[in-house]
């Protein structure tokens, strides 16, 4: 029985990432929680280990939005998908943006 390999993960080059796409990706509480978690876990983490209460298919959707917006990078590590924040790249493209959004979020502000 053939197995279906996981689809390749597309990551946009940072120079093609738009501010609107990044802001849209960060405008959702679940996605913002993922980004907040990754600012603390700078080496990244496995996809199923984030502190969010959503179905796996919904979590996959949120990862896809963040990945396609250029906010995260994902790679296969064995049988797990590993997620890392593209903090340095995003900061180079939009200086201070992620820090400001995460700081506002952790202060209880709504995005």
C-alpha positions in Angstrom: 0.0 0.0 0.0 1.6 3.3 -1.1 2.0 6.0 1.5 1.2 9.6 0.8 4.1 11.8 1.6 3.4 15.1 3.3 3.1 18.0 0.9 6.1 20.3 0.5 5.9 23.4 2.6 6.1 26.7 0.7 7.8 29.5 2.5 7.8 32.9 0.7 11.1 34.7 0.3 11.2 37.5 2.9 11.4 40.2 0.3 8.0 39.0 -1.1 6.3 39.1 2.3 3.7 41.9 2.6 2.9 43.9 5.7 -0.8 43.3 5.0 -0.3 39.5 5.0 1.7 39.6 8.2 -0.8 41.8 10.0 -3.7 39.6 8.8 -1.9 36.5 10.1 -1.3 38.2 13.5 -4.9 39.4 13.8 -6.2 36.0 15.1 -6.0 35.0 18.7 -4.9 31.4 18.0 -2.2 32.5 15.5 -1.0 35.2 17.9 -0.7 32.6 20.7 1.4 30.5 18.3 3.7 33.5 17.7 3.9 34.4 21.4 4.9 30.9 22.2 7.6 30.9 19.5 9.0 34.1 20.8 9.8 32.2 24.1 10.8 28.9 22.4 13.4 30.4 20.0 14.4 26.9 18.8 10.9 26.2 17.7 8.6 23.4 18.7 6.6 20.5 17.4 3.2 21.4 15.9 1.1 19.4 18.4 2.7 21.1 21.4 1.3 24.6 21.3 -1.0 25.8 24.1 -4.1 26.2 21.9 -7.5 24.5 22.2 -8.4 23.9 18.6 -8.9 20.8 16.4 -5.8 19.5 14.6 -7.2 20.5 11.2 -7.9 24.0 12.5 -4.4 24.2 13.9 -3.0 23.2 10.5 -5.0 26.0 8.9 -3.5 28.5 11.3 0.0 27.2 10.7 -0.6 27.5 6.9 -1.8 31.2 7.3 1.3 32.0 9.3 3.6 30.2 7.0 2.2 31.7 3.8 2.4 35.2 5.4 6.1 34.6 6.0 5.8 34.6 9.8 6.9 31.0 10.5 9.0 28.4 8.9 8.1 24.7 9.2 10.2 21.6 8.4 9.8 17.9 8.8 11.9 16.3 11.5 11.3 12.6 11.5 7.6 12.0 11.9 7.0 15.5 13.3 6.6 18.9 11.8 8.7 21.5 13.5 7.7 25.2 13.6 10.0 28.1 14.1 9.4 31.9 14.1 11.1 33.8 11.3 11.8 36.6 13.8 15.1 37.8 12.4 13.8 37.8 8.8 10.5 39.6 9.7 12.4 42.1 11.9 14.7 42.8 9.0 11.7 43.4 6.7 9.5 45.2 9.2 11.7 46.4 12.1 10.1 46.0 15.5 6.8 44.8 14.2 6.7 41.4 15.9 8.0 42.8 19.2 5.4 45.5 19.2 2.5 43.1 18.4 3.6 40.5 21.0 4.2 43.2 23.6 0.7 44.7 23.0 -0.8 41.3 23.1 0.8 40.3 26.4 -0.3 43.5 28.0 -3.9 42.4 27.4 -4.5 44.6 24.3 -6.7 43.1 21.5 -5.3 42.8 18.1 
